[in-house]
Amino acid sequence: MKDPIQKYFYVGTIQWMSHPPADYPLLSSVRTICCDEYFGALEVTQIKDEEERKAVKGMLEQSHLKVCYGAQPRLLGTGLNPNDINEEGRLAAEKTLLEAIDEAEYLGAAGIAFLAGKWQEETKEEAYSQLLKTTRRLCDYAKTKGMMVELEVFDFDMDKAALIGPAPLAARFAADMRTTHNNFGLLVDLSHFPTTYETSRFVIRTLRPYITHLHIGNAVVRKGCEAYGDQHPRFGFPESANDVEELRDFFTVLKEEGFFDAAHPYVLSLEVKPWGGEDGDIILANTKRVINRAWALVED
């Protein structure tokens, strides 16, 4: 493509993945990303400290970045399940997600993203109904604030083992949600396609009407290999599934399916994290190089 990728997408990164909290102070991480003109979006998550939350809000207001809020850590870090067949457990997950909407609004985000919880085959349909209940409650509340709710599509049997799930089930869920709420969408992630045994062409064409947000990244899906599962290692990681060619294919399918919309750009965030003792800033640079090369190979 001759046009820069920023013409068609708000290229973002996921703060807590690029700079894992154990290794990077939050405020210096946010400032570093806010100062990087490559990015047009930044995805943040729960900030428990009030003073840090206020400071992040100030930096985001200054940055002219599009702000997104990922509520996934509120669930993954606590074991809360929005499709819990136990109603008390479901309500606990719903509560933290409602709180996430409030925090997202404070930080300047126009919505939240979350994921489905674990499931069992014998209660799959009941869990599906529970997830609809939770998501409709979230959409009702978000609508009062003019905000969106997005469900990220994860693996169903490899690592996160989330109810949603392969692309056809995600399409069913999104269709059910759109019959009642127009502020619902799906977030799809290139790094999850190998973990659901699907291709970019299959996922994007199957979910075309419902996709509102995009992630890119890598995964290792060979059992017994380092970083196996949904670990988001860097591009070029040993035995991994995605690199320049897979990202070029992803961009090509997006172009074919009408996602290159300069008037209304989608957020496209890189979800890549340092592995072991790797340097997060080097990994960010690695990812930008892969994006730039793959983008350059897409036919105009």
Rosetta blueprint (number, residue, H / E / L):
1 M L
2 K L
3 D L
4 P L
5 I H
6 Q H
7 K H
8 Y L
9 F E
10 Y E
11 V E
12 G E
13 T E
14 I E
15 Q H
16 W H
17 M H
18 S H
19 H L
20 P L
21 P L
22 A L
23 D L
24 Y L
25 P L
26 L H
27 L H
28 S H
29 S H
30 V H
31 R H
32 T H
33 I H
34 C H
35 C L
36 D L
37 E L
38 Y L
39 F L
40 G L
41 A E
42 L E
43 E E
44 V E
45 T L
46 Q L
47 I L
48 K L
49 D L
50 E H
51 E H
52 E H
53 R H
54 K H
55 A H
56 V H
57 K H
58 G H
59 M H
60 L H
61 E H
62 Q H
63 S H
64 H L
65 L L
66 K E
67 V E
68 C E
69 Y E
70 G E
71 A L
72 Q H
73 P H
74 R H
75 L H
76 L H
77 G L
78 T L
79 G L
80 L L
81 N L
82 P L
83 N L
84 D L
85 I L
86 N L
87 E H
88 E H
89 G H
90 R H
91 L H
92 A H
93 A H
94 E H
95 K H
96 T H
97 L H
98 L H
99 E H
100 A H
101 I H
102 D H
103 E H
104 A H
105 E H
106 Y H
107 L H
108 G L
109 A L
110 A L
111 G E
112 I E
113 A E
114 F E
115 L E
116 A L
117 G L
118 K E
119 W L
120 Q L
121 E H
122 E H
123 T H
124 K H
125 E H
126 E H
127 A H
128 Y H
129 S H
130 Q H
131 L H
132 L H
133 K H
134 T H
135 T H
136 R H
137 R H
138 L H
139 C H
140 D H
141 Y H
142 A H
143 K H
144 T L
145 K L
146 G L
147 M L
148 M E
149 V E
150 E E
151 L E
152 E E
153 V L
154 F L
155 D L
156 F L
157 D L
158 M L
159 D L
160 K L
161 A L
162 A E
163 L L
164 I L
165 G L
166 P L
167 A H
168 P H
169 L H
170 A H
171 A H
172 R H
173 F H
174 A H
175 A H
176 D H
177 M H
178 R H
179 T L
180 T L
181 H L
182 N L
183 N L
184 F E
185 G E
186 L E
187 L E
188 V E
189 D E
190 L H
191 S H
192 H H
193 F L
194 P H
195 T H
196 T H
197 Y L
198 E L
199 T L
200 S H
201 R H
202 F H
203 V H
204 I H
205 R H
206 T H
207 L H
208 R H
209 P H
210 Y H
211 I E
212 T E
213 H E
214 L E
215 H E
216 I E
217 G L
218 N L
219 A L
220 V E
221 V L
222 R L
223 K L
224 G L
225 C L
226 E L
227 A L
228 Y E
229 G E
230 D L
231 Q L
232 H L
233 P L
234 R L
235 F L
236 G L
237 F L
238 P L
239 E L
240 S L
241 A L
242 N L
243 D L
244 V H
245 E H
246 E H
247 L H
248 R H
249 D H
250 F H
251 F H
252 T H
253 V H
254 L H
255 K H
256 E H
257 E L
258 G L
259 F L
260 F L
261 D L
262 A L
263 A L
264 H L
265 P L
266 Y E
267 V E
268 L E
269 S E
270 L E
271 E L
272 V L
273 K L
274 P L
275 W L
276 G L
277 G L
278 E L
279 D L
280 G H
281 D H
282 I H
283 I H
284 L H
285 A H
286 N H
287 T H
288 K H
289 R H
290 V H
291 I H
292 N H
293 R H
294 A H
295 W H
296 A H
297 L H
298 V L
299 E L
300 D L
